[in-house]
Amino acid sequence: MNTTSTSITVELKSGEISEDNNFGNVCLKPGYGGKTLGYWANAGNKLITSDDVNYLNGLNLYKPSGWSYPPFATNNGNNGLLTARSQIRNYLLSANAKDMKWMLSAQLIATVLNVRHGYLNGSTIVYVGPSKYVPSGFITIEEIIS
């Protein structure tokens, strides 16, 4: 995929050198390595740490009507962490496409946990398509999270 013009016109006299003729190309490949929100609600749920919970609570996550969280429980000690894990599990499994704000927040949680636990590299560049927010269409996972 071209990220700059595919050609330019340059007129040179004998012996002249043309510099700064940069061309940008990128090769798009399928992503790999990330775990699903189902993983973080089930098998990976026990891997969620207090630091993860604190990080998630710093995000602008959607709070569904009638829910008391997020933010997730932050009580010190194992009981607080167990409560937070349970809340995260319920939040992830209850999200659906009928309320896209909720589903996007759930996917954000899974993405954050994937980065924090080494399943995704936050500096990985992904193609999201050009927009007024991302004119080139390319953005890092960390930029998406922030």
NUGU-933253 format. One record per residue: x, z, y of N, C-alpha, C in turn. Coordinates in nm, 2 decimals. Layout:
BEGIN
+--------+--------+--------+--------+--------+--------+--------+--------+--------+
:   n.xx :   n.zz :   n.yy :  ca.xx :  ca.zz :  ca.yy :   c.xx :   c.zz :   c.yy :
+--------+--------+--------+--------+--------+--------+--------+--------+--------+
:      X :      Z :      Y :      X :      Z :      Y :      X :      Z :      Y :
...
+--------+--------+--------+--------+--------+--------+--------+--------+--------+
REM end
This chain:
BEGIN
+--------+--------+--------+--------+--------+--------+--------+--------+--------+
:   n.xx :   n.zz :   n.yy :  ca.xx :  ca.zz :  ca.yy :   c.xx :   c.zz :   c.yy :
+--------+--------+--------+--------+--------+--------+--------+--------+--------+
:   0.09 :   0.00 :  -0.12 :   0.00 :   0.00 :   0.00 :   0.09 :   0.00 :   0.12 :
:   0.06 :  -0.09 :   0.21 :   0.14 :  -0.10 :   0.34 :   0.10 :   0.01 :   0.43 :
:   0.19 :   0.08 :   0.50 :   0.16 :   0.18 :   0.60 :   0.21 :   0.13 :   0.74 :
:   0.27 :   0.02 :   0.74 :   0.31 :  -0.04 :   0.87 :   0.28 :  -0.19 :   0.86 :
:   0.31 :  -0.27 :   0.97 :   0.29 :  -0.41 :   0.96 :   0.37 :  -0.47 :   0.85 :
:   0.32 :  -0.58 :   0.79 :   0.39 :  -0.64 :   0.68 :   0.49 :  -0.75 :   0.72 :
:   0.49 :  -0.79 :   0.85 :   0.59 :  -0.88 :   0.89 :   0.61 :  -0.86 :   1.04 :
:   0.72 :  -0.91 :   1.09 :   0.75 :  -0.91 :   1.23 :   0.83 :  -1.04 :   1.26 :
:   0.83 :  -1.08 :   1.39 :   0.90 :  -1.20 :   1.43 :   1.02 :  -1.15 :   1.51 :
:   1.14 :  -1.20 :   1.47 :   1.27 :  -1.16 :   1.53 :   1.35 :  -1.29 :   1.56 :
:   1.39 :  -1.31 :   1.68 :   1.48 :  -1.42 :   1.71 :   1.62 :  -1.37 :   1.73 :
:   1.71 :  -1.43 :   1.66 :   1.85 :  -1.38 :   1.66 :   1.94 :  -1.50 :   1.69 :
:   2.04 :  -1.48 :   1.77 :   2.15 :  -1.58 :   1.79 :   2.25 :  -1.55 :   1.68 :
:   2.34 :  -1.65 :   1.66 :   2.44 :  -1.63 :   1.56 :   2.52 :  -1.51 :   1.58 :
:   2.54 :  -1.43 :   1.48 :   2.62 :  -1.31 :   1.49 :   2.54 :  -1.18 :   1.53 :
:   2.42 :  -1.20 :   1.58 :   2.34 :  -1.08 :   1.63 :   2.28 :  -1.01 :   1.51 :
:   2.26 :  -0.88 :   1.53 :   2.20 :  -0.80 :   1.42 :   2.07 :  -0.74 :   1.48 :
:   1.97 :  -0.74 :   1.40 :   1.84 :  -0.68 :   1.44 :   1.83 :  -0.55 :   1.37 :
:   1.81 :  -0.44 :   1.45 :   1.79 :  -0.31 :   1.40 :   1.65 :  -0.26 :   1.42 :
:   1.62 :  -0.14 :   1.36 :   1.49 :  -0.08 :   1.38 :   1.38 :  -0.16 :   1.34 :
:   1.40 :  -0.24 :   1.23 :   1.29 :  -0.32 :   1.17 :   1.24 :  -0.24 :   1.05 :
:   1.16 :  -0.14 :   1.07 :   1.12 :  -0.05 :   0.97 :   0.99 :  -0.09 :   0.91 :
:   0.98 :  -0.09 :   0.78 :   0.86 :  -0.13 :   0.71 :   0.82 :  -0.01 :   0.62 :
:   0.70 :   0.03 :   0.61 :   0.65 :   0.14 :   0.53 :   0.56 :   0.10 :   0.42 :
:   0.60 :   0.14 :   0.30 :   0.52 :   0.11 :   0.19 :   0.51 :   0.24 :   0.11 :
:   0.40 :   0.26 :   0.04 :   0.38 :   0.38 :  -0.04 :   0.32 :   0.34 :  -0.18 :
:   0.36 :   0.40 :  -0.28 :   0.31 :   0.37 :  -0.41 :   0.21 :   0.49 :  -0.45 :
:   0.09 :   0.46 :  -0.47 :  -0.01 :   0.56 :  -0.50 :  -0.02 :   0.58 :  -0.66 :
:  -0.01 :   0.70 :  -0.70 :  -0.02 :   0.73 :  -0.84 :  -0.13 :   0.84 :  -0.87 :
:  -0.18 :   0.84 :  -0.99 :  -0.28 :   0.94 :  -1.02 :  -0.22 :   1.08 :  -1.01 :
:  -0.30 :   1.17 :  -0.96 :  -0.26 :   1.31 :  -0.95 :  -0.26 :   1.38 :  -1.09 :
:  -0.19 :   1.49 :  -1.10 :  -0.18 :   1.56 :  -1.23 :  -0.14 :   1.71 :  -1.20 :
:  -0.17 :   1.79 :  -1.29 :  -0.12 :   1.93 :  -1.29 :  -0.22 :   2.03 :  -1.24 :
:  -0.31 :   2.00 :  -1.16 :  -0.40 :   2.10 :  -1.11 :  -0.51 :   2.14 :  -1.21 :
:  -0.55 :   2.27 :  -1.20 :  -0.65 :   2.32 :  -1.29 :  -0.78 :   2.32 :  -1.22 :
:  -0.89 :   2.31 :  -1.29 :  -1.03 :   2.29 :  -1.24 :  -1.08 :   2.43 :  -1.19 :
:  -1.19 :   2.42 :  -1.11 :  -1.25 :   2.55 :  -1.07 :  -1.30 :   2.62 :  -1.19 :
:  -1.34 :   2.55 :  -1.30 :  -1.38 :   2.62 :  -1.42 :  -1.27 :   2.70 :  -1.49 :
:  -1.15 :   2.65 :  -1.48 :  -1.03 :   2.72 :  -1.53 :  -1.02 :   2.85 :  -1.45 :
:  -1.03 :   2.85 :  -1.32 :  -1.01 :   2.97 :  -1.24 :  -1.12 :   3.07 :  -1.25 :
:  -1.24 :   3.02 :  -1.30 :  -1.35 :   3.10 :  -1.32 :  -1.34 :   3.17 :  -1.46 :
:  -1.27 :   3.11 :  -1.55 :  -1.26 :   3.16 :  -1.69 :  -1.12 :   3.20 :  -1.73 :
:  -1.05 :   3.11 :  -1.80 :  -0.92 :   3.15 :  -1.85 :  -0.82 :   3.19 :  -1.75 :
:  -0.82 :   3.12 :  -1.63 :  -0.72 :   3.16 :  -1.53 :  -0.76 :   3.27 :  -1.44 :
:  -0.88 :   3.32 :  -1.46 :  -0.93 :   3.43 :  -1.37 :  -0.84 :   3.55 :  -1.37 :
:  -0.79 :   3.58 :  -1.49 :  -0.71 :   3.70 :  -1.51 :  -0.57 :   3.69 :  -1.44 :
:  -0.54 :   3.57 :  -1.40 :  -0.41 :   3.55 :  -1.33 :  -0.42 :   3.57 :  -1.18 :
:  -0.54 :   3.58 :  -1.13 :  -0.56 :   3.60 :  -0.99 :  -0.51 :   3.74 :  -0.95 :
:  -0.43 :   3.74 :  -0.84 :  -0.37 :   3.87 :  -0.80 :  -0.43 :   3.92 :  -0.67 :
:  -0.40 :   4.04 :  -0.63 :  -0.45 :   4.09 :  -0.51 :  -0.40 :   4.01 :  -0.39 :
:  -0.28 :   3.96 :  -0.40 :  -0.23 :   3.87 :  -0.29 :  -0.31 :   3.74 :  -0.28 :
:  -0.35 :   3.69 :  -0.40 :  -0.44 :   3.57 :  -0.40 :  -0.57 :   3.60 :  -0.33 :
:  -0.63 :   3.72 :  -0.36 :  -0.75 :   3.76 :  -0.30 :  -0.74 :   3.77 :  -0.15 :
:  -0.63 :   3.83 :  -0.10 :  -0.61 :   3.85 :   0.04 :  -0.59 :   3.71 :   0.11 :
:  -0.52 :   3.62 :   0.04 :  -0.50 :   3.49 :   0.10 :  -0.64 :   3.42 :   0.11 :
:  -0.72 :   3.42 :   0.00 :  -0.85 :   3.36 :   0.00 :  -0.94 :   3.41 :   0.11 :
:  -0.93 :   3.54 :   0.13 :  -1.01 :   3.61 :   0.24 :  -0.97 :   3.56 :   0.38 :
:  -0.85 :   3.51 :   0.39 :  -0.81 :   3.46 :   0.52 :  -0.86 :   3.32 :   0.55 :
:  -0.92 :   3.25 :   0.45 :  -0.97 :   3.12 :   0.47 :  -1.12 :   3.13 :   0.53 :
:  -1.16 :   3.02 :   0.59 :  -1.29 :   3.01 :   0.64 :  -1.39 :   2.96 :   0.53 :
:  -1.41 :   3.04 :   0.43 :  -1.50 :   3.00 :   0.32 :  -1.64 :   3.01 :   0.35 :
:  -1.72 :   2.93 :   0.30 :  -1.87 :   2.93 :   0.32 :  -1.93 :   3.05 :   0.25 :
:  -2.01 :   3.12 :   0.32 :  -2.08 :   3.24 :   0.26 :  -2.23 :   3.20 :   0.24 :
:  -2.27 :   3.18 :   0.12 :  -2.41 :   3.14 :   0.09 :  -2.51 :   3.24 :   0.14 :
:  -2.63 :   3.20 :   0.18 :  -2.73 :   3.29 :   0.22 :  -2.77 :   3.39 :   0.11 :
:  -2.77 :   3.51 :   0.15 :  -2.81 :   3.62 :   0.05 :  -2.69 :   3.68 :  -0.03 :
:  -2.57 :   3.62 :  -0.01 :  -2.46 :   3.67 :  -0.08 :  -2.38 :   3.77 :   0.01 :
:  -2.32 :   3.87 :  -0.05 :  -2.24 :   3.97 :   0.02 :  -2.09 :   3.93 :   0.03 :
:  -2.06 :   3.82 :  -0.03 :  -1.92 :   3.77 :  -0.03 :  -1.92 :   3.62 :  -0.03 :
:  -1.81 :   3.55 :   0.01 :  -1.69 :   3.61 :   0.06 :  -1.70 :   3.68 :   0.20 :
:  -1.61 :   3.76 :   0.24 :  -1.48 :   3.79 :   0.17 :  -1.50 :   3.87 :   0.04 :
:  -1.40 :   3.85 :  -0.04 :  -1.40 :   3.91 :  -0.17 :  -1.35 :   4.06 :  -0.16 :
:  -1.38 :   4.14 :  -0.26 :  -1.34 :   4.28 :  -0.26 :  -1.19 :   4.29 :  -0.25 :
:  -1.15 :   4.39 :  -0.17 :  -1.01 :   4.41 :  -0.15 :  -0.97 :   4.56 :  -0.17 :
:  -1.06 :   4.63 :  -0.23 :  -1.02 :   4.77 :  -0.26 :  -0.89 :   4.78 :  -0.33 :
:  -0.81 :   4.87 :  -0.30 :  -0.68 :   4.89 :  -0.37 :  -0.71 :   4.93 :  -0.51 :
:  -0.61 :   4.90 :  -0.59 :  -0.62 :   4.94 :  -0.73 :  -0.69 :   4.83 :  -0.82 :
:  -0.69 :   4.86 :  -0.95 :  -0.74 :   4.77 :  -1.05 :  -0.88 :   4.74 :  -1.04 :
:  -0.97 :   4.84 :  -1.00 :  -1.11 :   4.82 :  -0.99 :  -1.14 :   4.72 :  -0.88 :
:  -1.07 :   4.73 :  -0.77 :  -1.10 :   4.63 :  -0.66 :  -1.06 :   4.49 :  -0.71 :
:  -0.95 :   4.47 :  -0.78 :  -0.91 :   4.34 :  -0.82 :  -1.01 :   4.29 :  -0.93 :
:  -1.05 :   4.37 :  -1.02 :  -1.15 :   4.33 :  -1.12 :  -1.28 :   4.29 :  -1.05 :
:  -1.32 :   4.36 :  -0.95 :  -1.44 :   4.32 :  -0.87 :  -1.42 :   4.19 :  -0.81 :
:  -1.31 :   4.17 :  -0.74 :  -1.28 :   4.04 :  -0.67 :  -1.28 :   3.93 :  -0.77 :
:  -1.21 :   3.95 :  -0.88 :  -1.21 :   3.84 :  -0.98 :  -1.35 :   3.80 :  -1.03 :
:  -1.43 :   3.90 :  -1.05 :  -1.57 :   3.88 :  -1.09 :  -1.65 :   3.80 :  -0.98 :
:  -1.63 :   3.84 :  -0.86 :  -1.69 :   3.77 :  -0.74 :  -1.64 :   3.63 :  -0.73 :
:  -1.51 :   3.61 :  -0.75 :  -1.46 :   3.47 :  -0.74 :  -1.52 :   3.39 :  -0.86 :
:  -1.52 :   3.44 :  -0.98 :  -1.58 :   3.37 :  -1.09 :  -1.73 :   3.33 :  -1.06 :
:  -1.81 :   3.43 :  -1.01 :  -1.95 :   3.40 :  -0.98 :  -1.96 :   3.29 :  -0.87 :
:  -1.88 :   3.30 :  -0.77 :  -1.88 :   3.21 :  -0.66 :  -1.85 :   3.07 :  -0.71 :
:  -1.74 :   3.06 :  -0.79 :  -1.70 :   2.92 :  -0.84 :  -1.81 :   2.86 :  -0.93 :
:  -1.86 :   2.94 :  -1.02 :  -1.96 :   2.89 :  -1.12 :  -2.09 :   2.86 :  -1.06 :
:  -2.12 :   2.92 :  -0.94 :  -2.26 :   2.91 :  -0.88 :  -2.26 :   2.79 :  -0.78 :
:  -2.14 :   2.74 :  -0.74 :  -2.13 :   2.63 :  -0.64 :  -2.19 :   2.51 :  -0.71 :
:  -2.26 :   2.43 :  -0.62 :  -2.31 :   2.30 :  -0.67 :  -2.32 :   2.20 :  -0.56 :
:  -2.34 :   2.07 :  -0.60 :  -2.34 :   1.97 :  -0.50 :  -2.46 :   1.96 :  -0.41 :
:  -2.56 :   2.04 :  -0.44 :  -2.68 :   2.05 :  -0.35 :  -2.64 :   2.11 :  -0.22 :
:  -2.54 :   2.20 :  -0.22 :  -2.49 :   2.26 :  -0.10 :  -2.34 :   2.23 :  -0.09 :
:  -2.31 :   2.12 :  -0.03 :  -2.18 :   2.07 :  -0.03 :  -2.08 :   2.16 :   0.03 :
:  -2.12 :   2.24 :   0.13 :  -2.03 :   2.34 :   0.20 :  -1.98 :   2.44 :   0.09 :
:  -2.07 :   2.48 :   0.00 :  -2.03 :   2.57 :  -0.10 :  -1.94 :   2.51 :  -0.20 :
:  -1.97 :   2.38 :  -0.24 :  -1.88 :   2.32 :  -0.34 :  -1.74 :   2.29 :  -0.28 :
:  -1.74 :   2.25 :  -0.16 :  -1.61 :   2.23 :  -0.09 :  -1.53 :   2.36 :  -0.08 :
:  -1.59 :   2.47 :  -0.05 :  -1.52 :   2.60 :  -0.05 :  -1.47 :   2.63 :  -0.19 :
:  -1.55 :   2.61 :  -0.29 :  -1.51 :   2.64 :  -0.43 :  -1.39 :   2.55 :  -0.47 :
:  -1.39 :   2.43 :  -0.43 :  -1.28 :   2.34 :  -0.46 :  -1.16 :   2.38 :  -0.39 :
:  -1.18 :   2.43 :  -0.26 :  -1.06 :   2.48 :  -0.18 :  -1.00 :   2.60 :  -0.25 :
:  -1.09 :   2.69 :  -0.30 :  -1.03 :   2.81 :  -0.37 :  -0.95 :   2.76 :  -0.49 :
:  -1.00 :   2.67 :  -0.57 :  -0.93 :   2.62 :  -0.69 :  -0.79 :   2.56 :  -0.64 :
:  -0.80 :   2.48 :  -0.54 :  -0.67 :   2.41 :  -0.49 :  -0.57 :   2.52 :  -0.44 :
:  -0.62 :   2.62 :  -0.37 :  -0.53 :   2.72 :  -0.32 :  -0.46 :   2.80 :  -0.44 :
:  -0.54 :   2.83 :  -0.54 :  -0.49 :   2.90 :  -0.65 :  -0.39 :   2.81 :  -0.73 :
:  -0.42 :   2.68 :  -0.74 :  -0.33 :   2.59 :  -0.80 :  -0.19 :   2.59 :  -0.74 :
:  -0.19 :   2.58 :  -0.60 :  -0.07 :   2.58 :  -0.53 :   0.00 :   2.72 :  -0.54 :
:  -0.07 :   2.83 :  -0.53 :  -0.01 :   2.96 :  -0.53 :   0.05 :   2.99 :  -0.67 :
:  -0.01 :   2.93 :  -0.78 :   0.04 :   2.96 :  -0.91 :   0.12 :   2.84 :  -0.97 :
:   0.16 :   2.75 :  -0.89 :   0.26 :   2.65 :  -0.93 :   0.20 :   2.53 :  -1.00 :
:   0.07 :   2.51 :  -1.01 :   0.02 :   2.40 :  -1.08 :   0.01 :   2.27 :  -0.99 :
:   0.02 :   2.29 :  -0.86 :   0.03 :   2.18 :  -0.76 :   0.13 :   2.22 :  -0.66 :
:   0.20 :   2.12 :  -0.61 :   0.30 :   2.14 :  -0.51 :   0.23 :   2.11 :  -0.37 :
:   0.24 :   2.21 :  -0.28 :   0.17 :   2.20 :  -0.16 :   0.22 :   2.09 :  -0.07 :
:   0.34 :   2.04 :  -0.09 :   0.40 :   1.93 :  -0.01 :   0.36 :   1.80 :  -0.06 :
:   0.29 :   1.79 :  -0.17 :   0.24 :   1.66 :  -0.23 :   0.15 :   1.59 :  -0.13 :
:   0.18 :   1.46 :  -0.11 :   0.10 :   1.38 :  -0.02 :  -0.01 :   1.32 :  -0.09 :
:  -0.13 :   1.33 :  -0.04 :  -0.25 :   1.27 :  -0.10 :  -0.31 :   1.17 :   0.00 :
:  -0.38 :   1.07 :  -0.05 :  -0.45 :   0.97 :   0.03 :  -0.59 :   1.01 :   0.04 :
:  -0.64 :   1.03 :   0.16 :  -0.78 :   1.07 :   0.19 :  -0.85 :   0.96 :   0.26 :
:  -0.79 :   0.86 :   0.30 :  -0.85 :   0.75 :   0.38 :  -0.84 :   0.78 :   0.52 :
:  -0.82 :   0.68 :   0.61 :  -0.81 :   0.70 :   0.75 :  -0.93 :   0.76 :   0.81 :
:  -0.91 :   0.85 :   0.91 :  -1.02 :   0.91 :   0.98 :  -0.97 :   0.95 :   1.12 :
:  -1.05 :   1.00 :   1.21 :  -1.00 :   1.04 :   1.34 :  -0.91 :   1.16 :   1.32 :
:  -0.93 :   1.24 :   1.21 :  -0.84 :   1.36 :   1.19 :  -0.71 :   1.32 :   1.12 :
:  -0.71 :   1.22 :   1.04 :  -0.60 :   1.18 :   0.96 :  -0.59 :   1.02 :   0.98 :
:  -0.54 :   0.97 :   1.09 :  -0.54 :   0.83 :   1.12 :  -0.47 :   0.75 :   1.01 :
:  -0.36 :   0.80 :   0.96 :  -0.28 :   0.73 :   0.85 :  -0.35 :   0.73 :   0.72 :
:  -0.44 :   0.83 :   0.70 :  -0.50 :   0.85 :   0.57 :  -0.42 :   0.93 :   0.47 :
:  -0.30 :   0.97 :   0.51 :  -0.21 :   1.05 :   0.42 :  -0.20 :   1.19 :   0.48 :
:  -0.21 :   1.29 :   0.39 :  -0.20 :   1.43 :   0.43 :  -0.14 :   1.51 :   0.31 :
:  -0.07 :   1.62 :   0.34 :  -0.02 :   1.70 :   0.23 :  -0.13 :   1.80 :   0.19 :
:  -0.12 :   1.85 :   0.07 :  -0.21 :   1.95 :   0.02 :  -0.22 :   2.07 :   0.11 :
:  -0.10 :   2.12 :   0.15 :  -0.09 :   2.23 :   0.25 :  -0.16 :   2.21 :   0.38 :
:  -0.16 :   2.08 :   0.43 :  -0.23 :   2.05 :   0.55 :  -0.38 :   2.05 :   0.53 :
:  -0.42 :   2.01 :   0.41 :  -0.57 :   2.02 :   0.38 :  -0.61 :   2.17 :   0.37 :
:  -0.53 :   2.25 :   0.31 :  -0.56 :   2.39 :   0.30 :  -0.57 :   2.46 :   0.44 :
:  -0.48 :   2.42 :   0.53 :  -0.47 :   2.48 :   0.66 :  -0.58 :   2.42 :   0.75 :
+--------+--------+--------+--------+--------+--------+--------+--------+--------+
REM end
